[in-house]
Amino acid sequence: MKRASGIIFADPFALDLSTREGRAQFVGAIQHFAGKVSDLEHCFIEAGVRELTTPGDFPDEVRDLFLKFHNRYSIDTSWQAFFDMRNYTRSNRAGFTLRNVSTGWTFTELKPGRRVKLYKVSGSETYHKFLHYAGGLEYDEDWYSDQDWWEIENQTMEGISAYYRMLAVYAYALITAVTNDQNTTWQGAAGDTTLDRDIQTINSACVSILSDADTNKTPIEEGDPFVLRAAPSMKERLNRALRETGNQRGLEVEFNVSAQYTQRLSGTTYYLGVGGKKNVWGDRMNLSIFAKDLDVVSWARAVVAHARFTGVIGDEDQIRRCAGA
């Protein structure tokens, strides 16, 4: 009999689901695997790594996780670059407050004998509760009795992958919901090449973000990194625009723009922005696994996963919706 892959269970044949200890080990192995994915994300975020793309020179444990999970069940984390990613898993908070400060620190010349003029912080604030999401699957008892560990692992990994797809769908729904005030039309003249017009559009979007940031007193500067997200169908066009220098009019992208492509977007419209600042994502409870004992009616064991999080676009002026046609 072909042995299981051992991706989640180090030695699945040592598990005995007829005992309480064995069932606890089974759930614990799944939780450990799911937790490693979340822990990896939080470690990267704390280290300033905003996109999971390639194993690179990561430590062995991180590289192994990529080889076991990320390369087999792709995790779309491209949306994270638009948010200030916050880890609330060690807190007891039900949500967080987002403050949109309109006035705060103001510096003026201090003349001899004068006191520093103090300004009060003013502006609006909104409270955002963490959302609770859950999903589950009944694992056929015959999988256990037949020791079909490959199927158990496969279904478990599919479930974890489905959770991350759901996060991406949720996050891109926030990003794409920015109002039409954030639209950047396809720039250039009718006689310009597609390449020239794409380059001009990217530059125009970056300038608009910088202009709005200056008006709003948001700390975004010309040298800050911009992120671009588009559908895979735009990859050839936009990658060329970002690297091209020898085009018809000698144009080039004048800003630090990095691009990734996601199946959560479609068509020629794409989104360009600056990460963090007033756009916030909070994780309150990482994906947590629970299981029930055998249900003799359905002849299955239910495995359920819960998570709590929320995302907020606190300043849509940090995002531009760009037209590609």
N, C-alpha and C positions, 0 to 999 in steps of 0.2 A: 504494500500500500504506500502511495506517495505521501511523504510527510508534509505537514503544513509549512507554510512559508516562514513562520516564526516572526512575522512583522510586528504583530501585537503581542502574541504569547510566546515567551521564550521556550517553553516546553509544554505545548498544549496537551500532550498525552499524559502529563502528570496531573492534570486537573480532574477533580472528581466532583461533578455537580450534584451528586447525591448527598454531599455533606455541606454543612453551613460554611465551613472553612473553604472548601473548594469553590462554592458560589461566590464567596467574598473575594477570593483570588481572581476569579473570572472577571468580576466587575472592576476590581482594582487594576487589572492589566489594561482594560479598556480606558479607564479613567486616567491612568498614567500616560498612555499614549496620547489621548486627547489633550491632556494637560501640557504635555511636552510641546505640542504645536502652539498653544497659547503662550506658554512660557517663552518659547523662541521668539514669538512676535514681540512680547514685552521687552525682552532683552535687546532686540534690535532697535526698538523704539527708544529705549533709554540710552542706547549707544549712538543714537542719531541716524540709524539706518532706516529709511522710510519705505524701501521697496524690497521685497523678496524676489530675486530674479535668478540667481545662480549660486551654487555652493561656494565657489571661490576658495579662499584660504581659511574657511571657518574651522573651529576646533572639530575633532573627530565626532563628538556627540551631535553637534549641529549638522555636520556634513552627512552623517548617517541618517538623521531625520529627514533631510532633504531627499536623499536617495530612496528612502523607504516610503515617504509620503508625498512630498511636494512634487517630485518628478513623475509620480505615478497618478496621483490625484491632484491636478493643478489647483493651487489656491490663488484666487484673484485678490491680491492685496493692493492693486494699483490705486484704489480709492483713498488709501490711507494718506497719500501725499497731500491731500487737500485739507487734512485735519490736524489739530493739535491733539495727539493721541494721549489720553490720560488713563492711568491704571488706578481704579478705585477698589480693587478686589480686597485690599487689606483694610478698607474703611467700613463703617456701619451706616453709610449715608444712603438715603433713598433717591437722591438726585444731586444736581449741582446748579448753582446760580451763575448765569452768564451776565456780566455787566458790560454795557456799551457806554463807556466813559466818553463824554463829549468835551470835558475840560478837566485838567489835572495839573501836572507840573508845568509851570511857566517860569522861564528864566529872564530876569531883567538886570540891568547894571545896578550894582550896589554902591551907592555913593557914601563917602565918609559920614558917619553919624546917623545913617538911615538904617531902618530895620528891613529884614527880608519880608516881602509881601507874600502872604500865604493865600493859596487858592483852595477852595473846597472842590472835592470831586463831585461832579454832577453827571446825570445821564440816566438812562433807563436800565432796568435789570429784569431778567426773566428767569424763572425756575423751571428746570427740566427734569422730570422723573425718569428713572431708569425703566426701560421696557422689559417685560419678561416674555421670553420666547421658549417654546418647548416643542419637541418632536419625538416620535418613538416608532418602534418596529417590533413585531412579534417574530421571534426566532423559532423556527420549527424545531420541535424536540427531536425529530429524527436526525437533524444535523448533528446533535450531540451524541445520540446513541450510535450513529454511523461514523462518528469521529470525522465529520466533514469540516475540519477546521479551516480549510481554504475558503469555503463558502461563508463561514461565520466571520472570518477576518475580512473578506471581501465586502460583505454587507455592512460591517462596522465601519470600515473605511469610507464606504459610499455615504454612510450617514454623516460622518464628520465632514466629508467634502461638501455634502449638501448644506451643512450649516454655514460653511464659509462662502458658498455661492449665495446663500440667503443674505449674509452680511453685505456682500458686494452689491446685490440688487437693491437692498435697503439704502446703502450709502449713495449709490448713483442716482437713486430717486431723489435724494436731497440735493445733490449737485445739479441735476438737470432741471430742477424745479425753480431755478433762479428766474427772476422776472425778465421780460423783454428789454428792460432798461440795460441789461448786461449784454445785449447782443452786439457783436462786431460783424458787420457785413463783409462780404468778399471784396477786398480792396483792389485798387488798380483800375485801369481803363480796359475797354472792350478789346483793344488790340494787344494787350499784354498776354504773355504766355501764362498757362496755369501755374507754372513754377513761380514766376514773378508775383502773381497775385497771392499765392499762398504765403510767400515770404512777407509781402506787405501786410497781409492780414495778421500774421503772428506778431510782427512788430507793432502794429496798431493796437492789438489787444494788450500787449505788455505796457504800452504807453498809457492806455486808458486805466489800467490797474494802478499804475504809479500816480497818475493824476488824481484818481479817486482817493488813494491812500493819503496823499498830501492834504487834500481837502478834509478828510476824516481824521487826520492826525494819527493814522495807523502807521506803525514803524516798519514800512516797506521801502527799500531803497533800490536804486537802479541795478546794483550788483547782486541782489538777492536771486536765488534760483527760482525759476518758474517751472511749473509742471504742466504737461500737455497730455490729455487723454482722448483717444479717438477709437473708432471702430477699426478692426483689422484691415478692412477694405481700404482705409486711408493710409496704411503703413508706408507703402512705397512712395506716395506723394509727399507726405509730411517728413519722412526721414530724408528725402532728397532736399526738401526745403531747408531743413535744419543743418545740412552739411554743405549745401551748394554755395559756391562763390563765383563761378564762371558762367553766369546766366546772361540772358539777353541784355539786361540793363545794369549788370554789375552789382545787383542787390544781394544782401545776405541778412540773415537774422542777427540782430544787433544785441540780443540779450541771451542770458544763460538759461536755455530752455531744454529740459529733458522730456522725452516722450515715451509713453507706454501705450499699449493697445489692449482693449478689453472687449469681450463679446457682450458686455452689458450696454454698449453703445452701438448705434447703427447709423447708416447713411453717411452723408458728407459733413454733418455738423460735429464739431469737436469742442472740447472744453479746456481752457487754459487758466491757470490760477497760481496763487502763492499759498503754500501750506501753512497750517497752524493759525497763529494770531487769534482771530475771533471766531474761527470755525473749529468746533471742539467735538471730539468723540470720547465718550467715557465707557470703560468696561467695568461693570460692578461685579459680575459673577462669570467667570470663564465657563466654557462648556462643561457641564457636570453630569456624570452618568449614574443612573440608578436602574435597578433591575428587580423584577418580581419573580417569585418562584413559579414553578410549572403550573399552568392553568390546564387542568385535565379536560375541560370542555373544548378549548381551542387547540389543545396539545401543542402549546407554545409557551415561550418565556418572553415577557415583554421587557425590552430595554428602552428606557426613556432618557432623553437628554434635556437639560434646562440651561438657560443662560440669561443674563441681564445686561443690558447696555442701552445707550442712546447716542444719537448724533445730532448736532445742531449746526446749521449754517447761520452764524451770528452776524456775519458781514458779507453779503453777497457781492459787494464791490470788489472782493478779492477774487472773483471768478468771472470770466468772460465766456459767453457762448459764441463760438466762431463759425461763420458760414464757409463752406468749402465749394460753393457754387452760387 
